[in-house]
């Protein structure tokens, strides 16, 4: 048991940034980043002993993180929205152009559908089309088509804003 725990902690440490990035895209006023992160780590822990190493560990973690976040958001739809008073103040304090552009990109990505959001996140993580296909269960051709369409949608959103 001690060995499994050490291996698990090592995996979480190595992929914590990846998990946070996935969770960040699915964060809402009711589903905070830390709530989602904890939920993902818990689900990874539950599934860890069953990991059969048939795919890369990163692929497996992405799949669990995406599925957990999507499930969390689906459950959350029945919860009334909480509006943060500090949200506007936080935005005003961010004067770094790069950070503002990154925030805008994440804002636009958040407007995409769940599957589109997952695909573009994996694309931005520089995953190969084959790995994105494996994680999402779609064909490589379908991934290429969807990425092209998602990029077009994001360009349109950027021009409209």
BAFI-3210 file (N, C-alpha, C; in Angstrom, 3 decimals, decimal comma, padded with zeros to 6 digits):
// residues 161
n [1|2|3|4|5|6|7|8|9|10|11|12|13|14|15|16|17|18|19|20|21|22|23|24|25|26|27|28|29|30|31|32|33|34|35|36|37|38|39|40|41|42|43|44|45|46|47|48|49|50|51|52|53|54|55|56|57|58|59|60|61|62|63|64|65|66|67|68|69|70|71|72|73|74|75|76|77|78|79|80|81|82|83|84|85|86|87|88|89|90|91|92|93|94|95|96|97|98|99|100|101|102|103|104|105|106|107|108|109|110|111|112|113|114|115|116|117|118|119|120|121|122|123|124|125|126|127|128|129|130|131|132|133|134|135|136|137|138|139|140|141|142|143|144|145|146|147|148|149|150|151|152|153|154|155|156|157|158|159|160|161]
n.u [000,830|001,943|003,779|002,066|000,768|002,937|003,658|001,295|001,228|003,522|002,742|000,571|001,931|003,608|001,729|000,127|-000,083|-001,271|-003,733|-004,764|-004,992|-006,976|-009,109|-009,339|-010,516|-013,090|-014,078|-016,516|-018,710|-019,936|-018,529|-015,595|-012,079|-010,413|-012,265|-012,947|-010,398|-009,796|-011,807|-011,101|-008,550|-009,348|-010,902|-008,915|-007,352|-009,151|-009,334|-006,760|-005,482|-006,526|-005,436|-004,245|-002,107|-002,407|-002,464|-000,813|000,106|-000,458|-002,498|-004,503|-004,891|-005,763|-008,189|-009,669|-009,691|-011,072|-013,560|-014,406|-014,631|-016,589|-018,762|-019,066|-019,846|-022,274|-023,835|-023,864|-025,530|-028,037|-027,749|-028,181|-026,757|-023,875|-022,818|-019,823|-018,551|-016,015|-015,039|-014,994|-013,177|-010,884|-010,370|-009,731|-007,328|-005,544|-003,182|-001,332|-000,617|-000,259|-001,414|-004,024|-004,720|-004,542|-006,537|-008,737|-008,691|-009,236|-011,767|-013,188|-012,883|-014,316|-016,887|-017,369|-018,713|-018,847|-017,333|-015,870|-014,392|-012,809|-011,305|-009,883|-008,403|-006,678|-005,337|-004,055|-002,327|-000,486|-000,853|-000,709|-002,718|-003,506|-003,349|-005,228|-007,470|-007,541|-008,022|-010,508|-012,105|-012,765|-012,270|-009,094|-009,269|-011,699|-010,985|-009,092|-010,749|-012,575|-010,857|-010,044|-012,520|-013,094|-011,024|-011,793|-014,239|-013,271|-011,775|-013,832|-015,270|-013,344|-013,140|-015,699|-015,726]
n.v [-001,205|001,225|001,706|002,104|004,453|006,251|006,190|007,201|009,820|010,835|010,837|012,644|014,925|015,308|015,791|017,878|020,526|020,102|019,026|021,237|023,067|021,882|021,909|024,673|025,606|024,722|025,982|027,671|030,158|028,620|026,265|026,008|026,385|024,927|023,108|021,572|020,575|019,002|017,104|015,850|014,775|013,024|011,222|010,215|008,933|006,947|005,417|004,715|002,205|000,538|001,236|000,188|000,601|000,677|002,838|006,041|007,530|010,235|010,586|009,048|010,478|012,973|012,121|011,291|013,737|015,480|014,107|014,141|016,912|017,661|016,115|017,214|019,830|019,326|018,351|020,646|022,421|022,594|024,164|027,389|030,385|032,016|035,239|036,961|039,687|040,628|040,038|041,937|043,802|042,224|041,896|044,513|044,947|043,464|044,257|043,441|042,874|040,392|038,621|039,571|038,950|036,177|035,653|036,514|034,653|032,267|032,974|033,071|030,396|029,187|029,708|027,856|024,608|021,621|019,399|020,673|022,438|020,653|019,490|021,713|022,484|020,287|020,488|022,969|022,192|021,026|018,413|015,540|014,871|012,201|011,426|013,134|012,142|009,581|010,207|011,535|009,784|010,084|010,047|010,534|012,096|013,373|014,880|016,648|018,102|019,226|020,812|022,727|023,985|024,927|026,768|028,620|029,481|030,702|032,792|034,314|034,995|036,581|038,730|039,789|040,777]
n.w [000,000|000,756|-001,298|-003,505|-002,733|-002,708|-005,404|-006,515|-005,384|-006,564|-009,279|-009,194|-008,382|-010,598|-012,643|-011,793|-012,787|-015,274|-014,497|-013,100|-015,244|-016,841|-015,007|-014,615|-016,967|-016,649|-014,469|-012,587|-011,088|-009,074|-009,054|-007,929|-008,640|-006,879|-005,798|-008,060|-008,710|-006,450|-006,671|-009,078|-008,389|-006,366|-007,880|-009,550|-007,644|-006,768|-009,092|-009,607|-008,752|-010,682|-013,083|-016,106|-017,729|-020,501|-022,056|-022,313|-019,178|-018,988|-020,866|-019,709|-017,317|-018,319|-019,449|-017,175|-015,756|-017,544|-017,817|-015,137|-014,600|-016,494|-015,600|-013,045|-013,676|-014,963|-012,824|-011,339|-012,630|-011,525|-009,331|-007,920|-009,350|-008,036|-007,499|-007,644|-005,887|-005,994|-008,424|-010,588|-009,528|-009,425|-012,139|-012,918|-011,623|-013,100|-015,202|-016,958|-020,262|-021,569|-019,735|-019,789|-022,430|-022,310|-020,417|-021,897|-023,974|-022,510|-021,605|-024,013|-024,814|-022,790|-023,606|-025,515|-026,462|-024,360|-025,431|-027,458|-025,904|-024,465|-026,536|-027,634|-025,427|-025,097|-027,514|-027,184|-025,243|-026,707|-027,567|-029,641|-032,544|-032,620|-029,931|-028,788|-030,039|-028,906|-026,215|-026,323|-027,727|-030,363|-033,968|-035,643|-037,940|-037,483|-035,247|-036,375|-038,120|-036,290|-034,715|-036,555|-037,050|-034,480|-034,102|-036,054|-034,932|-032,583|-033,701|-034,854|-032,531|-031,302|-033,056|-032,813|-030,270]
ca.u [000,000|002,846|004,342|000,997|000,574|004,091|003,542|000,178|001,665|004,473|001,964|-000,173|002,915|004,068|000,656|-000,744|-000,337|-002,221|-005,037|-005,224|-005,401|-008,284|-010,087|-009,499|-011,464|-014,442|-014,409|-017,655|-018,882|-020,318|-017,534|-014,308|-010,916|-009,975|-013,275|-012,767|-009,101|-009,928|-012,672|-010,294|-007,539|-010,067|-011,256|-007,667|-006,987|-010,061|-009,080|-005,319|-005,106|-007,058|-004,748|-003,628|-000,980|-002,683|-002,212|000,087|-000,494|-000,991|-003,775|-005,425|-005,192|-006,619|-009,519|-010,327|-009,895|-012,149|-014,826|-014,782|-015,071|-017,860|-019,791|-019,229|-020,606|-023,646|-024,515|-023,946|-026,545|-029,221|-027,413|-028,282|-025,469|-023,369|-022,079|-018,731|-018,387|-014,605|-014,667|-014,642|-011,958|-009,782|-010,086|-009,118|-005,953|-004,706|-002,806|-000,373|-001,259|-000,229|-002,409|-005,335|-004,975|-004,775|-007,873|-009,712|-008,718|-009,969|-013,169|-013,778|-012,927|-015,413|-018,153|-017,504|-019,363|-017,976|-016,386|-014,970|-013,516|-011,852|-010,412|-008,968|-007,482|-005,652|-004,571|-003,190|-001,309|000,383|-001,051|-000,859|-004,098|-003,755|-003,586|-006,515|-008,479|-007,596|-008,629|-011,909|-012,853|-013,105|-011,248|-008,076|-009,833|-012,719|-010,261|-008,520|-011,865|-013,102|-009,884|-010,151|-013,780|-012,967|-010,173|-012,636|-015,170|-012,528|-011,448|-015,065|-015,532|-012,347|-013,499|-016,953|-015,499]
ca.v [000,000|002,377|001,907|002,656|005,835|007,025|006,295|008,108|011,176|011,221|011,122|013,890|016,011|015,506|016,248|018,851|021,663|019,630|018,922|022,606|023,683|021,326|022,428|026,111|025,819|024,343|026,712|028,580|030,725|027,591|025,193|026,692|025,662|023,947|022,041|020,696|019,917|017,950|016,065|015,116|013,994|011,933|010,223|009,560|008,031|005,795|004,608|004,454|000,775|-000,148|001,712|-000,988|001,060|000,424|004,116|006,878|008,020|011,580|010,392|008,535|011,583|013,905|011,540|011,381|015,151|016,002|013,476|014,622|018,310|017,701|015,585|018,195|020,946|018,848|018,316|022,007|023,207|022,739|025,052|028,792|031,050|032,928|036,319|037,448|041,130|040,948|039,645|043,133|044,369|041,367|042,176|045,836|044,855|042,779|045,194|042,784|042,586|038,955|038,007|039,958|038,157|034,805|035,648|036,621|033,349|031,340|033,410|032,608|028,933|028,837|029,840|026,698|023,430|020,788|018,628|021,632|022,935|019,582|019,325|022,853|022,427|019,297|021,069|023,995|021,470|020,476|016,973|015,127|014,543|010,805|011,358|013,795|011,174|008,517|010,749|011,904|008,700|010,463|009,672|011,553|012,992|014,176|015,835|017,682|018,931|019,991|021,836|023,793|024,697|025,624|027,940|029,587|030,046|031,604|033,994|035,085|035,557|037,608|039,890|040,347|041,412]
ca.w [000,000|000,849|-002,634|-004,347|-002,304|-003,171|-006,857|-006,753|-005,046|-007,593|-010,489|-008,948|-008,386|-011,970|-013,532|-011,113|-013,691|-016,280|-013,826|-012,846|-016,503|-017,208|-014,039|-014,832|-018,062|-016,242|-013,250|-012,636|-009,740|-008,107|-009,081|-007,841|-009,132|-005,882|-005,717|-009,216|-008,578|-005,438|-007,232|-010,057|-007,666|-005,704|-008,892|-009,974|-006,546|-006,803|-010,285|-009,736|-008,709|-011,869|-014,282|-016,738|-018,559|-021,913|-022,710|-021,508|-017,933|-019,232|-021,561|-018,694|-016,394|-019,057|-019,596|-015,866|-015,437|-018,392|-017,432|-013,805|-014,713|-017,222|-014,684|-011,966|-014,242|-015,201|-011,521|-010,832|-013,334|-010,673|-008,222|-008,343|-009,560|-007,012|-008,158|-006,820|-005,946|-006,227|-009,780|-011,346|-008,947|-009,845|-013,546|-013,019|-011,141|-014,081|-016,255|-017,831|-021,551|-021,831|-018,863|-020,305|-023,636|-021,859|-019,803|-022,981|-024,643|-021,647|-021,601|-025,280|-024,766|-021,882|-024,329|-026,396|-025,891|-023,526|-026,229|-028,108|-024,850|-024,188|-027,686|-027,769|-024,290|-025,424|-028,617|-026,601|-024,479|-027,747|-027,738|-031,035|-032,905|-032,244|-028,485|-028,549|-030,488|-027,903|-024,991|-026,540|-028,349|-031,730|-034,944|-035,884|-038,959|-036,805|-034,393|-037,249|-038,583|-035,156|-034,320|-037,551|-036,796|-033,193|-034,359|-036,763|-033,940|-031,696|-034,480|-034,954|-031,191|-031,043|-033,867|-032,296|-028,968]
c.u [000,870|003,419|003,330|000,776|001,710|004,018|002,430|000,595|002,656|003,753|001,214|000,779|003,343|003,004|-000,269|-001,062|-001,369|-003,626|-005,600|-005,699|-006,770|-009,358|-010,369|-010,538|-012,908|-014,882|-015,576|-017,795|-019,235|-019,324|-016,157|-013,189|-010,491|-010,972|-013,096|-011,464|-009,189|-010,764|-011,896|-009,275|-008,193|-010,416|-010,022|-007,242|-007,850|-009,724|-007,622|-004,947|-005,555|-006,362|-003,922|-002,465|-001,150|-002,520|-001,243|-000,638|-001,093|-002,351|-004,845|-005,847|-006,081|-008,047|-010,301|-010,638|-011,054|-013,503|-015,320|-015,326|-016,420|-018,991|-020,098|-020,102|-022,056|-024,447|-024,801|-025,069|-027,807|-028,990|-027,528|-026,896|-025,143|-022,537|-021,052|-018,590|-016,951|-014,173|-014,241|-013,346|-010,743|-009,381|-009,353|-007,641|-005,016|-004,376|-001,789|-001,079|-001,328|-001,301|-003,825|-005,700|-005,278|-006,159|-008,961|-009,836|-009,511|-011,454|-013,867|-013,897|-014,071|-016,771|-018,396|-018,265|-018,354|-016,919|-015,384|-013,939|-012,413|-010,827|-009,412|-007,975|-006,344|-004,752|-003,588|-002,086|-000,318|000,328|-001,199|-002,301|-004,454|-004,081|-004,912|-007,642|-008,648|-008,309|-010,129|-012,754|-013,307|-011,997|-010,274|-008,590|-010,862|-012,055|-009,710|-009,605|-012,384|-012,143|-009,944|-011,406|-013,724|-012,122|-010,976|-013,607|-014,464|-012,128|-012,672|-015,385|-014,601|-012,680|-014,756|-016,743|-014,833]
c.v [001,263|002,726|002,547|004,131|006,720|007,244|007,286|009,558|011,711|011,616|012,448|015,081|016,338|016,135|017,285|020,051|021,297|019,584|020,317|023,283|023,181|021,906|023,907|026,397|025,509|025,045|027,660|029,188|029,672|026,438|025,837|025,783|024,574|022,805|021,043|019,905|018,758|016,784|015,200|014,223|012,806|010,832|009,503|008,544|006,766|004,851|004,145|002,971|000,001|000,283|000,570|-000,645|000,690|001,701|004,888|007,338|009,405|011,503|009,973|009,655|012,618|013,390|011,636|012,834|015,730|015,419|013,969|016,044|018,416|017,189|016,586|019,353|020,530|018,834|019,729|022,823|023,422|023,679|026,494|029,440|032,008|033,975|036,876|038,960|041,514|040,637|040,850|043,742|043,554|041,679|043,504|045,774|044,209|043,731|044,610|042,351|041,097|038,242|038,343|039,156|036,705|034,676|035,708|035,285|032,344|031,697|032,911|031,085|028,472|028,927|028,669|025,582|022,570|020,043|019,552|022,153|021,906|019,457|020,474|022,897|021,456|019,799|022,125|023,395|020,771|018,958|016,679|014,752|013,124|010,684|012,027|012,844|010,064|008,986|010,974|010,786|009,015|009,997|010,837|012,577|013,928|015,243|016,985|018,642|019,817|021,091|023,014|024,634|025,494|026,887|029,033|030,263|031,055|032,889|034,914|035,754|036,721|038,884|040,578|041,135|042,738]
c.w [000,000|-000,532|-003,579|-004,006|-002,804|-004,683|-007,228|-006,500|-006,083|-008,885|-010,331|-008,980|-009,817|-012,871|-012,895|-012,009|-014,751|-015,683|-013,576|-014,131|-016,949|-016,293|-014,273|-015,911|-017,676|-014,959|-013,508|-011,245|-008,678|-008,039|-009,095|-008,319|-008,142|-005,713|-006,843|-009,109|-007,590|-005,946|-008,233|-009,352|-006,952|-006,707|-009,438|-008,907|-006,566|-007,959|-010,396|-009,692|-009,959|-013,158|-014,856|-017,654|-020,031|-022,740|-021,833|-020,252|-018,147|-019,932|-020,569|-017,737|-017,072|-019,132|-018,273|-015,527|-016,241|-017,998|-016,077|-013,883|-015,420|-016,340|-013,578|-012,446|-014,485|-013,903|-011,034|-011,465|-012,504|-009,494|-008,690|-008,424|-008,425|-007,732|-007,190|-006,993|-006,266|-007,645|-010,614|-010,836|-009,362|-011,284|-013,700|-012,622|-012,158|-015,229|-017,218|-019,116|-021,850|-021,003|-019,336|-021,547|-023,273|-021,231|-020,869|-023,721|-023,812|-021,591|-022,864|-025,297|-023,879|-022,556|-025,283|-025,686|-025,145|-024,340|-026,925|-027,117|-024,552|-025,310|-027,777|-026,606|-024,594|-026,552|-028,080|-025,737|-025,410|-027,827|-029,227|-031,289|-032,492|-030,758|-028,123|-028,935|-029,455|-026,638|-025,174|-027,137|-029,775|-032,676|-035,125|-036,909|-038,342|-035,928|-035,248|-037,727|-037,463|-034,713|-035,284|-037,312|-035,494|-033,367|-035,070|-035,805|-033,040|-032,409|-034,577|-033,619|-030,907|-031,825|-033,339|-031,031|-029,066]
res [x|x|x|x|x|x|x|x|x|x|x|x|x|x|x|x|x|x|x|x|x|x|x|x|x|x|x|x|x|x|x|x|x|x|x|x|x|x|x|x|x|x|x|x|x|x|x|x|x|x|x|x|x|x|x|x|x|x|x|x|x|x|x|x|x|x|x|x|x|x|x|x|x|x|x|x|x|x|x|x|x|x|x|x|x|x|x|x|x|x|x|x|x|x|x|x|x|x|x|x|x|x|x|x|x|x|x|x|x|x|x|x|x|x|x|x|x|x|x|x|x|x|x|x|x|x|x|x|x|x|x|x|x|x|x|x|x|x|x|x|x|x|x|x|x|x|x|x|x|x|x|x|x|x|x|x|x|x|x|x|x]
***
